[in-house]
Amino acid sequence: MERRRTQETQMLLADAGNSRLTLARLDGATIGARIDLERESITPGSVVQAIDALGGASRALLGSVVPALTAMLVDALTVATGAPPHLVSRDSPHGLTLDVPHPSQAGADRIATAVGALVHAAPPLIVVDCGTATTCTLIDRGDHAPRYRGGAIAAGVETALTGLRRRAPHLPEPADTVEIPGTTTEIALALGGVAGHAWMVDAVVARLVAAAAGATAAVIVTGGCAPRIRPHLATPHDHRPDLCLEGLAAIAARLTDDGGSRR
């Protein structure tokens, strides 16, 4: 009976990225227990089973950047919760002005991390999300709401190194330490592929800061690959590992305030 009462108001957050699906309970305003499913293990059955392991839910909010999985995830979440999930998009109650030519191109992950960043800092701010791709997104001041102004997208640090090794399979893994200059192949790969990636981020962020109102901005770094490049970043920044989930939670709260009317 207690579990049934919990499920009546339980919100589930689902973050579907290119590498994995994260399912997390939202306990009031707190992100609770979570389960990660790697991309190759995501099936309708595994999703329903994971939600059951988290204690079930009556509502879900889905942020997906994988079109090939979205329809299946919507179906699985509907089965698990008894209602269609809210799919994060340009039409969600995110509180942003999407100041770009094609707002529909704003990915659910970039919308969610922008909303999550605004929980911690006022605009102008820049979100650096280090995952399969590395994205840098500028959220600027606006007359009525924070302005999502776009940014930059590059191959992520792991994606780039994997692609290089696929084309040159004789190359070793990068070293754990960086020296200048790189005196071995391993150290040279670390210098160019890891530290060099961080320096690219520094350069992109500097240019986005110059484009922001007042030419100043807070920088927030997130994503699964962030720990690998953060030691090499010269840009002062705040690290928020759960920024996407925090943004999804904030959107979920706005949906609740709206009476859950938006789907």
Contacts in CASP RR format, 6 or more apart in sequence:
PFRMAT RR
TARGET T0000
AUTHOR 0000-0000-0000
METHOD contacts of the structure
MODEL  1
MERRRTQETQMLLADAGNSRLTLARLDGATIGARIDLERESITPGSVVQA
IDALGGASRALLGSVVPALTAMLVDALTVATGAPPHLVSRDSPHGLTLDV
PHPSQAGADRIATAVGALVHAAPPLIVVDCGTATTCTLIDRGDHAPRYRG
GAIAAGVETALTGLRRRAPHLPEPADTVEIPGTTTEIALALGGVAGHAWM
VDAVVARLVAAAAGATAAVIVTGGCAPRIRPHLATPHDHRPDLCLEGLAA
IAARLTDDGGSRR
3 55 0 8 1.000
3 56 0 8 1.000
6 55 0 8 1.000
6 56 0 8 1.000
7 55 0 8 1.000
7 56 0 8 1.000
7 57 0 8 1.000
7 58 0 8 1.000
8 58 0 8 1.000
9 58 0 8 1.000
10 25 0 8 1.000
10 26 0 8 1.000
10 55 0 8 1.000
10 56 0 8 1.000
10 57 0 8 1.000
10 58 0 8 1.000
10 59 0 8 1.000
11 25 0 8 1.000
11 26 0 8 1.000
11 28 0 8 1.000
11 57 0 8 1.000
11 58 0 8 1.000
11 59 0 8 1.000
11 60 0 8 1.000
11 61 0 8 1.000
11 252 0 8 1.000
11 256 0 8 1.000
12 23 0 8 1.000
12 24 0 8 1.000
12 25 0 8 1.000
12 26 0 8 1.000
12 51 0 8 1.000
12 54 0 8 1.000
12 56 0 8 1.000
12 57 0 8 1.000
12 59 0 8 1.000
12 60 0 8 1.000
12 61 0 8 1.000
12 77 0 8 1.000
12 80 0 8 1.000
12 81 0 8 1.000
13 22 0 8 1.000
13 23 0 8 1.000
13 24 0 8 1.000
13 25 0 8 1.000
13 26 0 8 1.000
13 31 0 8 1.000
13 60 0 8 1.000
13 61 0 8 1.000
13 245 0 8 1.000
13 248 0 8 1.000
13 249 0 8 1.000
13 252 0 8 1.000
14 21 0 8 1.000
14 22 0 8 1.000
14 23 0 8 1.000
14 60 0 8 1.000
14 61 0 8 1.000
14 62 0 8 1.000
14 63 0 8 1.000
14 64 0 8 1.000
14 73 0 8 1.000
14 77 0 8 1.000
14 85 0 8 1.000
15 21 0 8 1.000
15 22 0 8 1.000
15 24 0 8 1.000
15 63 0 8 1.000
15 109 0 8 1.000
15 112 0 8 1.000
15 244 0 8 1.000
15 245 0 8 1.000
15 248 0 8 1.000
16 62 0 8 1.000
16 63 0 8 1.000
16 64 0 8 1.000
16 65 0 8 1.000
16 66 0 8 1.000
16 69 0 8 1.000
16 70 0 8 1.000
16 73 0 8 1.000
17 39 0 8 1.000
17 64 0 8 1.000
17 65 0 8 1.000
17 66 0 8 1.000
17 109 0 8 1.000
17 132 0 8 1.000
18 39 0 8 1.000
18 65 0 8 1.000
18 66 0 8 1.000
18 131 0 8 1.000
18 132 0 8 1.000
18 133 0 8 1.000
19 38 0 8 1.000
19 39 0 8 1.000
19 131 0 8 1.000
19 132 0 8 1.000
20 36 0 8 1.000
20 37 0 8 1.000
20 38 0 8 1.000
20 39 0 8 1.000
21 36 0 8 1.000
21 37 0 8 1.000
21 39 0 8 1.000
21 42 0 8 1.000
21 47 0 8 1.000
21 69 0 8 1.000
21 73 0 8 1.000
22 34 0 8 1.000
22 35 0 8 1.000
22 36 0 8 1.000
22 37 0 8 1.000
22 245 0 8 1.000
23 34 0 8 1.000
23 35 0 8 1.000
23 36 0 8 1.000
23 37 0 8 1.000
23 47 0 8 1.000
23 50 0 8 1.000
23 51 0 8 1.000
23 54 0 8 1.000
24 31 0 8 1.000
24 32 0 8 1.000
24 33 0 8 1.000
24 34 0 8 1.000
24 35 0 8 1.000
24 54 0 8 1.000
24 245 0 8 1.000
25 31 0 8 1.000
25 32 0 8 1.000
25 33 0 8 1.000
25 34 0 8 1.000
25 54 0 8 1.000
25 55 0 8 1.000
25 57 0 8 1.000
26 32 0 8 1.000
26 249 0 8 1.000
26 252 0 8 1.000
29 249 0 8 1.000
29 253 0 8 1.000
31 242 0 8 1.000
31 245 0 8 1.000
31 246 0 8 1.000
31 249 0 8 1.000
33 54 0 8 1.000
34 54 0 8 1.000
34 245 0 8 1.000
35 50 0 8 1.000
35 53 0 8 1.000
35 54 0 8 1.000
37 46 0 8 1.000
37 47 0 8 1.000
37 50 0 8 1.000
42 69 0 8 1.000
42 72 0 8 1.000
42 73 0 8 1.000
44 72 0 8 1.000
44 75 0 8 1.000
44 76 0 8 1.000
44 79 0 8 1.000
45 76 0 8 1.000
47 73 0 8 1.000
47 76 0 8 1.000
47 77 0 8 1.000
47 80 0 8 1.000
48 76 0 8 1.000
48 79 0 8 1.000
48 80 0 8 1.000
51 57 0 8 1.000
51 77 0 8 1.000
51 80 0 8 1.000
51 81 0 8 1.000
52 80 0 8 1.000
56 80 0 8 1.000
56 81 0 8 1.000
57 80 0 8 1.000
57 81 0 8 1.000
58 81 0 8 1.000
58 82 0 8 1.000
58 83 0 8 1.000
59 81 0 8 1.000
59 83 0 8 1.000
59 85 0 8 1.000
59 86 0 8 1.000
60 77 0 8 1.000
60 80 0 8 1.000
60 81 0 8 1.000
60 83 0 8 1.000
60 85 0 8 1.000
60 86 0 8 1.000
61 85 0 8 1.000
61 86 0 8 1.000
61 88 0 8 1.000
61 248 0 8 1.000
61 251 0 8 1.000
61 252 0 8 1.000
61 255 0 8 1.000
62 70 0 8 1.000
62 73 0 8 1.000
62 74 0 8 1.000
62 77 0 8 1.000
62 85 0 8 1.000
62 86 0 8 1.000
62 87 0 8 1.000
62 88 0 8 1.000
62 108 0 8 1.000
63 87 0 8 1.000
63 88 0 8 1.000
63 108 0 8 1.000
63 109 0 8 1.000
63 112 0 8 1.000
63 248 0 8 1.000
64 70 0 8 1.000
64 73 0 8 1.000
64 87 0 8 1.000
64 88 0 8 1.000
64 108 0 8 1.000
65 107 0 8 1.000
65 108 0 8 1.000
65 109 0 8 1.000
70 87 0 8 1.000
73 85 0 8 1.000
74 84 0 8 1.000
74 85 0 8 1.000
74 87 0 8 1.000
77 84 0 8 1.000
77 85 0 8 1.000
78 84 0 8 1.000
78 85 0 8 1.000
84 263 0 8 1.000
86 92 0 8 1.000
86 251 0 8 1.000
86 252 0 8 1.000
86 255 0 8 1.000
86 260 0 8 1.000
86 262 0 8 1.000
86 263 0 8 1.000
87 108 0 8 1.000
87 263 0 8 1.000
88 94 0 8 1.000
88 108 0 8 1.000
88 111 0 8 1.000
88 112 0 8 1.000
88 248 0 8 1.000
88 251 0 8 1.000
89 104 0 8 1.000
89 108 0 8 1.000
89 111 0 8 1.000
90 98 0 8 1.000
90 103 0 8 1.000
90 104 0 8 1.000
90 106 0 8 1.000
90 111 0 8 1.000
91 262 0 8 1.000
92 111 0 8 1.000
92 251 0 8 1.000
92 255 0 8 1.000
92 262 0 8 1.000
93 251 0 8 1.000
93 254 0 8 1.000
93 255 0 8 1.000
93 258 0 8 1.000
93 262 0 8 1.000
94 111 0 8 1.000
94 114 0 8 1.000
94 115 0 8 1.000
94 251 0 8 1.000
94 254 0 8 1.000
95 115 0 8 1.000
95 145 0 8 1.000
95 146 0 8 1.000
95 254 0 8 1.000
96 111 0 8 1.000
96 114 0 8 1.000
96 115 0 8 1.000
96 139 0 8 1.000
96 145 0 8 1.000
96 146 0 8 1.000
96 147 0 8 1.000
96 148 0 8 1.000
97 142 0 8 1.000
97 144 0 8 1.000
97 145 0 8 1.000
97 146 0 8 1.000
97 147 0 8 1.000
97 148 0 8 1.000
98 106 0 8 1.000
98 148 0 8 1.000
99 140 0 8 1.000
99 147 0 8 1.000
99 148 0 8 1.000
99 149 0 8 1.000
100 106 0 8 1.000
100 148 0 8 1.000
100 149 0 8 1.000
100 150 0 8 1.000
106 148 0 8 1.000
106 150 0 8 1.000
109 129 0 8 1.000
109 135 0 8 1.000
109 244 0 8 1.000
110 127 0 8 1.000
110 129 0 8 1.000
110 135 0 8 1.000
110 137 0 8 1.000
110 148 0 8 1.000
110 150 0 8 1.000
111 148 0 8 1.000
112 243 0 8 1.000
112 244 0 8 1.000
112 245 0 8 1.000
112 247 0 8 1.000
112 248 0 8 1.000
112 251 0 8 1.000
113 127 0 8 1.000
113 129 0 8 1.000
113 137 0 8 1.000
113 222 0 8 1.000
113 243 0 8 1.000
113 244 0 8 1.000
113 247 0 8 1.000
114 127 0 8 1.000
114 137 0 8 1.000
114 139 0 8 1.000
114 146 0 8 1.000
114 148 0 8 1.000
115 246 0 8 1.000
115 247 0 8 1.000
115 250 0 8 1.000
115 251 0 8 1.000
116 240 0 8 1.000
116 243 0 8 1.000
116 244 0 8 1.000
116 246 0 8 1.000
116 247 0 8 1.000
116 250 0 8 1.000
117 125 0 8 1.000
117 127 0 8 1.000
117 139 0 8 1.000
117 220 0 8 1.000
117 240 0 8 1.000
117 243 0 8 1.000
118 125 0 8 1.000
118 139 0 8 1.000
118 146 0 8 1.000
118 250 0 8 1.000
119 246 0 8 1.000
119 247 0 8 1.000
119 250 0 8 1.000
120 220 0 8 1.000
120 238 0 8 1.000
120 240 0 8 1.000
121 218 0 8 1.000
121 220 0 8 1.000
121 238 0 8 1.000
122 218 0 8 1.000
123 139 0 8 1.000
123 140 0 8 1.000
123 141 0 8 1.000
123 142 0 8 1.000
123 146 0 8 1.000
123 147 0 8 1.000
123 213 0 8 1.000
123 217 0 8 1.000
124 138 0 8 1.000
124 139 0 8 1.000
124 140 0 8 1.000
124 141 0 8 1.000
124 209 0 8 1.000
124 212 0 8 1.000
124 213 0 8 1.000
124 214 0 8 1.000
124 216 0 8 1.000
124 217 0 8 1.000
124 218 0 8 1.000
125 138 0 8 1.000
125 139 0 8 1.000
125 217 0 8 1.000
125 218 0 8 1.000
125 219 0 8 1.000
125 220 0 8 1.000
126 136 0 8 1.000
126 137 0 8 1.000
126 138 0 8 1.000
126 139 0 8 1.000
126 205 0 8 1.000
126 208 0 8 1.000
126 209 0 8 1.000
126 212 0 8 1.000
126 217 0 8 1.000
126 218 0 8 1.000
126 219 0 8 1.000
126 220 0 8 1.000
127 135 0 8 1.000
127 136 0 8 1.000
127 137 0 8 1.000
127 139 0 8 1.000
127 220 0 8 1.000
127 222 0 8 1.000
127 243 0 8 1.000
128 134 0 8 1.000
128 135 0 8 1.000
128 136 0 8 1.000
128 201 0 8 1.000
128 205 0 8 1.000
128 219 0 8 1.000
128 220 0 8 1.000
128 221 0 8 1.000
128 222 0 8 1.000
128 226 0 8 1.000
128 237 0 8 1.000
129 135 0 8 1.000
129 137 0 8 1.000
129 222 0 8 1.000
129 223 0 8 1.000
129 243 0 8 1.000
129 244 0 8 1.000
130 156 0 8 1.000
130 157 0 8 1.000
130 221 0 8 1.000
130 222 0 8 1.000
130 223 0 8 1.000
130 224 0 8 1.000
130 225 0 8 1.000
130 226 0 8 1.000
130 228 0 8 1.000
130 229 0 8 1.000
131 156 0 8 1.000
131 157 0 8 1.000
131 158 0 8 1.000
131 159 0 8 1.000
131 223 0 8 1.000
131 224 0 8 1.000
131 225 0 8 1.000
132 156 0 8 1.000
132 158 0 8 1.000
132 159 0 8 1.000
133 153 0 8 1.000
133 154 0 8 1.000
133 155 0 8 1.000
133 156 0 8 1.000
133 159 0 8 1.000
134 153 0 8 1.000
134 154 0 8 1.000
134 155 0 8 1.000
134 156 0 8 1.000
134 157 0 8 1.000
134 197 0 8 1.000
134 201 0 8 1.000
134 225 0 8 1.000
135 151 0 8 1.000
135 152 0 8 1.000
135 153 0 8 1.000
135 154 0 8 1.000
136 151 0 8 1.000
136 152 0 8 1.000
136 201 0 8 1.000
136 204 0 8 1.000
136 205 0 8 1.000
136 208 0 8 1.000
137 148 0 8 1.000
137 150 0 8 1.000
137 151 0 8 1.000
138 148 0 8 1.000
138 149 0 8 1.000
138 150 0 8 1.000
138 151 0 8 1.000
138 208 0 8 1.000
138 211 0 8 1.000
138 212 0 8 1.000
138 217 0 8 1.000
139 146 0 8 1.000
139 147 0 8 1.000
139 148 0 8 1.000
139 149 0 8 1.000
140 146 0 8 1.000
140 147 0 8 1.000
140 149 0 8 1.000
140 212 0 8 1.000
140 213 0 8 1.000
141 147 0 8 1.000
141 213 0 8 1.000
142 213 0 8 1.000
149 211 0 8 1.000
151 208 0 8 1.000
152 204 0 8 1.000
152 208 0 8 1.000
154 200 0 8 1.000
154 204 0 8 1.000
156 197 0 8 1.000
156 225 0 8 1.000
157 193 0 8 1.000
157 194 0 8 1.000
157 197 0 8 1.000
157 225 0 8 1.000
157 228 0 8 1.000
157 229 0 8 1.000
158 225 0 8 1.000
158 228 0 8 1.000
160 193 0 8 1.000
160 197 0 8 1.000
161 174 0 8 1.000
161 189 0 8 1.000
161 193 0 8 1.000
161 194 0 8 1.000
164 171 0 8 1.000
165 171 0 8 1.000
171 185 0 8 1.000
171 189 0 8 1.000
172 185 0 8 1.000
172 186 0 8 1.000
172 189 0 8 1.000
173 186 0 8 1.000
173 189 0 8 1.000
174 186 0 8 1.000
174 187 0 8 1.000
174 189 0 8 1.000
174 190 0 8 1.000
174 193 0 8 1.000
174 194 0 8 1.000
175 184 0 8 1.000
175 186 0 8 1.000
175 187 0 8 1.000
175 189 0 8 1.000
175 190 0 8 1.000
176 190 0 8 1.000
177 187 0 8 1.000
177 190 0 8 1.000
178 187 0 8 1.000
178 190 0 8 1.000
178 191 0 8 1.000
178 194 0 8 1.000
178 195 0 8 1.000
178 232 0 8 1.000
179 187 0 8 1.000
179 191 0 8 1.000
180 191 0 8 1.000
181 188 0 8 1.000
181 191 0 8 1.000
182 188 0 8 1.000
182 190 0 8 1.000
182 191 0 8 1.000
194 228 0 8 1.000
194 229 0 8 1.000
194 232 0 8 1.000
195 229 0 8 1.000
195 232 0 8 1.000
196 232 0 8 1.000
197 229 0 8 1.000
197 232 0 8 1.000
198 229 0 8 1.000
198 230 0 8 1.000
198 231 0 8 1.000
198 232 0 8 1.000
198 233 0 8 1.000
198 234 0 8 1.000
199 232 0 8 1.000
199 234 0 8 1.000
201 229 0 8 1.000
201 233 0 8 1.000
201 235 0 8 1.000
202 233 0 8 1.000
202 234 0 8 1.000
202 235 0 8 1.000
205 219 0 8 1.000
205 235 0 8 1.000
206 235 0 8 1.000
208 217 0 8 1.000
209 215 0 8 1.000
209 216 0 8 1.000
209 217 0 8 1.000
218 238 0 8 1.000
219 235 0 8 1.000
219 236 0 8 1.000
219 237 0 8 1.000
219 238 0 8 1.000
220 237 0 8 1.000
220 238 0 8 1.000
220 239 0 8 1.000
220 240 0 8 1.000
220 243 0 8 1.000
221 230 0 8 1.000
221 233 0 8 1.000
221 237 0 8 1.000
221 238 0 8 1.000
221 239 0 8 1.000
221 240 0 8 1.000
222 239 0 8 1.000
222 240 0 8 1.000
222 241 0 8 1.000
222 242 0 8 1.000
222 243 0 8 1.000
222 244 0 8 1.000
223 241 0 8 1.000
223 243 0 8 1.000
223 244 0 8 1.000
224 241 0 8 1.000
226 239 0 8 1.000
226 241 0 8 1.000
230 237 0 8 1.000
230 239 0 8 1.000
240 246 0 8 1.000
255 262 0 8 1.000
END
